[in-house]
Amino acid sequence: MSDALFDLTGQAAIVTGTSRGLGQYFARALAKAGADLALTSRNRQSLTKFEAEIKALGRRAVSLELDVRDPQSIQRMAADAESAFGQIHILVNNAGCNVRKPALEVTWDDWNLVLDTNLRGTFFVAQAVARGMIAHNYGRIINIGSVTSVFGYAGLAPYGASRGGVRQLTMSLADDWGKHGVTVNCLAPGWFKTGQNKVLYEDQEWVEYLVERIPVKRPGAPHDLDGAVVFLASEASRYVTGQTLLVDGGISTGSTRATVAPKS
């Protein structure tokens, strides 16, 4: 198989939510595959160091302000990214948030914050960037979902609803834009330690409980997502659209260790 299938040289990508966490790993992976990067955050200054890191890899990079809950901010970001690179080939819709509470304690504002960021924001960023992709009859949109796109977990009602919505949204947009040369897929990580959930990983008993339920017997490491994001961004996935790719160590199999009956 030719490495050219995974070569992103000469292409430009937007990765939202790159001030920290998995967004930075997605951006690094794309840059190492050859892509130039538009990086986004609500606070543009928080991207200064990371922009320099991407440029040190020999790629062009720009930092743009983006609040996915503000439609004007979304439109400005899309226009500025196109102005910087001429054409946007790849969008990684990564910006998101979470409110971790028992369902009975979730407030109206909690729900709106999570759904507006993770679901409505994902749609309107995709819409804004897709206009340019459709004009060029080419695009790769990667919406970031979660294992909660397909599984339910206590304490994550708004988050699970938003990520399940992202999965459904991905299928709808794939059908809408496929005729324009734009593929839309959902990359759904399993349990990875991030800034949003790091408090969970401080509980060793919980970590042991989690690992027992993951067939490969460990939580995800950020670089475990590199191959998946490059695949979905590249020509290697040209006939893949509307799909949810779970990168979760197998936890979505739902398997738990069966008790082996003693021999008689």
C-alpha positions in Angstrom: 0.0 0.0 0.0 1.3 3.4 -1.0 2.2 5.9 1.8 0.7 8.5 -0.5 -2.7 7.5 0.6 -2.0 8.9 4.0 0.1 11.9 2.8 -1.5 15.3 3.7 1.2 17.5 2.2 -0.2 20.6 0.7 -3.5 20.3 2.5 -4.8 22.7 5.2 -6.7 21.6 8.3 -8.7 23.3 11.0 -8.6 21.7 14.4 -10.9 23.3 16.9 -10.2 23.3 20.6 -6.4 23.1 20.4 -5.3 25.0 23.5 -4.8 21.7 25.4 -5.7 18.0 25.4 -6.6 15.7 22.6 -7.0 18.6 20.2 -3.3 19.2 20.3 -2.6 15.5 19.6 -4.9 15.6 16.6 -3.2 18.7 15.3 0.3 17.2 15.7 -0.7 14.0 13.9 -2.0 15.9 11.0 1.0 18.2 10.9 3.4 15.2 10.9 1.4 13.8 8.0 2.1 17.0 6.1 -0.9 19.3 6.8 -0.8 23.0 7.5 -2.9 24.0 10.5 -5.4 26.5 11.7 -5.6 26.2 15.4 -8.5 27.6 17.5 -9.3 28.5 21.0 -11.6 31.0 22.8 -8.4 32.6 24.0 -6.0 33.1 21.0 -3.1 33.9 23.3 -3.2 30.4 24.8 -2.2 29.0 21.4 1.1 30.9 21.0 3.4 28.1 22.3 1.6 25.4 20.3 1.6 27.4 17.1 5.3 27.7 17.4 5.6 23.9 17.9 3.6 23.2 14.7 5.8 25.7 12.8 8.9 23.9 14.1 7.6 20.8 12.3 8.0 22.8 9.0 4.3 23.5 8.7 2.4 26.7 8.3 0.1 27.5 11.2 -2.2 30.3 12.3 -4.0 30.8 15.6 -7.6 31.9 15.4 -10.1 32.9 18.1 -13.2 30.7 18.2 -16.2 30.4 20.5 -18.4 27.7 19.2 -21.4 29.1 21.1 -21.2 32.3 19.1 -22.3 32.2 15.5 -20.4 35.3 14.5 -17.2 33.9 16.0 -17.7 30.7 13.9 -18.2 32.7 10.7 -15.1 34.8 11.4 -13.0 31.8 12.1 -14.0 30.0 8.9 -13.4 33.1 6.8 -10.0 33.8 8.4 -8.9 30.2 7.9 -9.8 30.3 4.2 -8.0 33.7 3.9 -4.9 32.2 5.4 -4.7 29.0 3.3 -7.0 29.6 0.3 -8.7 26.2 0.7 -9.5 24.1 3.8 -9.3 20.4 3.1 -9.8 19.0 6.6 -11.9 20.0 9.6 -11.5 18.2 13.0 -14.5 19.3 15.1 -12.9 18.8 18.5 -14.0 21.7 20.8 -16.2 20.4 23.6 -17.0 20.5 27.3 -18.5 18.4 30.0 -20.5 18.8 33.2 -20.2 15.7 35.3 -23.2 15.4 37.7 -25.9 13.0 38.8 -28.9 13.4 36.6 -31.1 14.8 39.4 -28.5 17.6 39.9 -28.2 18.8 36.3 -29.4 22.3 35.8 -31.0 24.0 32.8 -27.8 26.0 32.3 -25.6 22.8 32.6 -27.6 21.2 29.8 -27.4 24.3 27.6 -23.7 24.7 28.1 -22.9 21.1 27.1 -25.4 20.7 24.2 -24.7 24.2 22.8 -20.9 23.5 22.8 -20.7 19.8 21.8 -23.7 19.5 19.4 -24.9 22.8 18.2 -21.3 24.1 17.9 -20.2 21.0 16.0 -23.0 21.5 13.5 -22.5 25.2 12.8 -18.7 24.9 12.6 -19.1 22.1 10.1 -21.7 24.2 8.2 -19.4 27.2 8.0 -16.4 25.2 6.8 -18.3 23.0 4.5 -19.4 25.9 2.3 -15.8 26.3 1.1 -15.3 22.6 0.8 -18.4 22.2 -1.3 -17.2 25.0 -3.6 -14.0 23.0 -4.2 -15.8 19.7 -4.4 -13.5 18.2 -1.7 -13.5 17.9 2.1 -12.8 15.7 5.1 -14.9 16.5 8.2 -14.1 14.6 11.3 -16.5 15.2 14.2 -15.2 14.1 17.5 -17.6 11.9 19.4 -17.0 9.5 22.3 -17.7 6.0 23.5 -20.7 7.8 25.0 -22.0 8.2 21.5 -23.0 4.5 21.7 -23.0 3.8 25.4 -24.7 5.4 28.4 -22.9 6.2 31.6 -24.4 7.5 34.9 -23.4 11.1 35.7 -23.0 12.0 32.0 -26.6 12.6 30.8 -26.0 15.9 28.9 -22.6 14.8 27.6 -23.9 11.4 26.4 -26.9 13.1 24.7 -24.6 15.6 23.0 -22.2 12.9 21.8 -25.0 10.6 20.7 -26.3 13.6 18.7 -22.9 14.1 17.1 -23.1 10.5 15.8 -26.5 11.0 14.3 -25.5 14.4 12.9 -22.5 12.9 11.3 -24.7 10.4 9.3 -27.0 13.2 8.2 -24.3 15.5 7.0 -22.6 12.6 5.2 -25.7 12.0 3.2 -26.2 15.7 2.6 -22.7 16.5 1.4 -21.4 13.3 -0.1 -22.5 14.4 -3.6 -20.2 17.4 -3.2 -17.0 15.4 -2.5 -17.2 15.9 1.2 -16.9 13.0 3.6 -18.1 13.3 7.2 -17.2 10.8 9.9 -17.2 10.6 13.7 -14.0 9.7 15.6 -15.1 8.3 19.0 -12.4 7.9 21.6 -12.9 5.6 24.6 -11.5 6.4 28.0 -8.6 8.7 27.6 -7.2 10.9 30.4 -7.8 14.5 29.6 -8.2 17.8 31.5 -11.9 17.2 31.7 -11.7 13.9 33.4 -8.3 13.8 35.1 -9.9 13.7 38.6 -11.3 10.3 37.8 -7.8 8.9 37.2 -6.8 10.0 40.7 -9.0 7.2 42.1 -7.0 4.0 41.7 -9.9 1.8 42.5 -11.9 3.4 39.7 -9.0 3.0 37.3 -8.7 -0.7 38.1 -12.5 -1.1 37.6 -12.2 0.6 34.2 -9.2 -1.4 33.1 -10.9 -4.6 33.9 -13.6 -3.7 31.4 -11.2 -2.8 28.5 -10.1 -5.8 26.5 -6.6 -4.4 25.9 -6.3 -3.7 29.7 -5.3 -0.1 29.7 -6.9 3.3 29.2 -6.1 5.1 25.9 -2.9 7.0 25.4 -3.2 10.2 23.3 -1.1 8.9 20.4 -3.5 5.9 20.1 -5.7 8.3 18.1 -3.0 9.5 15.6 -3.5 6.8 13.0 -7.3 7.1 13.1 -7.4 10.9 12.6 -4.9 10.8 9.8 -6.8 7.9 8.1 -10.1 9.8 8.2 -8.4 13.0 7.0 -6.7 11.3 4.0 -7.3 9.7 0.7 -7.2 6.3 2.4 -10.7 6.9 3.7 -12.2 8.3 0.5 -15.0 5.7 0.4 -15.7 6.0 4.1 -18.4 8.4 5.2 -21.2 8.6 7.8 -19.3 6.2 10.0 -18.4 6.2 13.7 -14.9 4.9 14.3 -14.5 3.8 17.9 -10.9 3.9 19.2 -11.6 2.6 22.7 -9.5 -0.5 23.4 -12.6 -2.6 22.9 -14.7 -1.3 25.8 -17.7 -0.9 23.5 -17.9 -4.6 23.1 -19.5 -4.5 26.5 -17.6 -7.5 27.6 -16.7 -8.2 31.2 -14.7 -11.1 32.6 -16.9 -14.2 32.8 -16.7 -16.4 35.9 -15.2 -19.7 35.0 -17.1 -22.6 36.7 -14.8 -24.9 38.7 -14.1 -28.3 37.2 -16.0 -31.1 38.9 
